[in-house]
Amino acid sequence: MDRVKIGPTVFEIELVERLVGPNNEKLDGIIKYGDSKILIEDSFSNQHTRQVLWHEILHGILTQAGISLDNEEVVCDALSYGILNVLQDNSWLGHNV
């Protein structure tokens, strides 16, 4: 898990100790478009790290599609948990087609 391609852009994935935002607020993860990086807090379990990664990937997909939502954080959380649940319950979906 060191990079993910979203649309035409390859984002490096980095685990960061004590991840904070621009206002010094604690963050679980953040997608940095200009740097082509996704940063994730490194103290999480593997399962929670995967959920945060999906959350940030969904932000990237929405941004590249030109979609801006008032409740984007809630939507990305709901979809990231839902996607992980479907993938865990249907392992065949993770195989190459």
Summary of the structure (lengths in Angstrom):
residues: 97
radius of gyration: 13.5
end to end distance: 20.3
largest distance: 43.0
contacts: 239
relative contact order: 0.15
helix: 42%
strand: 24%
